[in-house]
Amino acid sequence: MNNTVIEQKLESLRRCIQRVESRLPESLQALQNDSDAQDIVALNLTRAAQLCVAVGAHWLAENADGNAPRTMGQSFDALAQAAIIDQSLASRMKKSVGFRNVMVHSYDEIDWAIVYDIARYHLDDFRAFARVFA
């Protein structure tokens, strides 16, 4: 496996998490009133989810026997089946893909309370995923 590719993606993931932490306002109301913070937080959470999918897909392409996952969420199921991540983390990461899909395809319908909740309370899911490949 090309560890350089994984390392680069993990470094990008680390920067995304750092940007979210540095720009997330202290309250949901402040986020709702700050379009610059909204853009930075939303973009970096979306990128974090995408980077985790890319890392998982890269690992699966190099190591997994069988059919490649057909969806981003299935990548995390395949990693759990290969005992690379546990089922609980796979489930949480699949939710990040759902979030990413809403952000990419329905930007005008964003629930900023969900964005705030993910940014405030679920960044450790991305960190836990990264630790598996570090």
N, C-alpha and C positions, 0 to 999 in steps of 0.2 A: 504494500500500500504506500502511496506517495504521502508521507507524513508532512511534507512541506505544504501541500494543498490544505490538509486538515489544520495545520498550525496557522496558516494565513486566515482561514475561515474562523477559527477560534479567536484569533486576535481581533478580527472584525466584530465578532460577537461581543467580546469584552468591551470594545469601544461603544457599541450600541447600548449596552447595559449602562455604561458610564454616562453616556449622553442622557439617557432617560433619568438616571438618578440626579444628574446635575441640573436638569431643566424642569423636573416635575415640581409644580407649585405645591405649597403646603396643604391646599384644600381643593376639593372638587370644584367649588365655586370659582376659585382663582384660575383653575385650568379652563373652565368653561368661558372665562372672560379674557383669556390670553391666547390669541390665535397663533402666535409664534411658538409658544410652549406646546400647543396642540399639535402643530406640524412636526416639531422636533420629537416629541414623545411618540406620536402615532407612527411616524416614519421609522424610528429606531426600534420600536416594538415589532413592526411589520418586518423589518430587516432581520431582527433577531430570530423570529420564527422561520423566515426563509433560510437563514444561515444554518439553523439546526437541521432543517430538511436537507440542505445541501451536504452537510457533514454526514448525516445518516445515509443518504443516497450514495455518497462516495464510498463509505465503508461497505455498504451492501453490494455495490458493483464489484468491489475487490474481493469480498469474502463470502458472500452468501451463495448458497447453492439453490437453484430453483428459479422460479419466475420473479422478475423485478416487480415491485409494488406498482400498481396502476395509479394510485393517488398519493398525495403528500402524506396524508394521515396513515395510510397503510405502511409507509416507510417506518413509522414508529412501532407499529404492530410487528413488523418483520424484525426490527431490532430487539423487541421483547422476546419474540419467538427464538431468536438466536442467543438469548440470555446476555445481551450486551447492555440493555437497560431493563429495569423491572417494569411490570405491567402498570403500576401506579404512575410512574414517570411517563410511560408511553401514553397513557390516558390524558395526562396533563398536557403533554406536547401536542397531542391531537387537537386539544382545545385551542392551542396557540395557532394551529393551522386554520381552524374555524375563524378565529379572530383575524388572522391575516387575510382570509378570503373576504370578510366583511370590509376590512380596510381598503382592499384593492378594488373591490367590485361595487361597493355601496357607500362611498365616502360621504355622501350627503345624508346618510341615515345613521351616523355614528352616535352611539350612546356613550357620552363622555364619562359617565359613572363607571361603565365597564372598563374603559381605557384607564381611568384613574386607579381602579381596583387592581388591575393587572400590573400597572407600573408601581404601585405602592406595596403590593403583597405577593406578587408572583414572579419577581425577577429571579428568585432562587431556583425556579424550575429550569430556567436557561442555564444558570450556573451549574446545577446538578448534571444537566445533560453534557455540558462542556467538560466537566471533570472526568466523565467516562472516557473521553477521547484525548485528554491532555497527557 
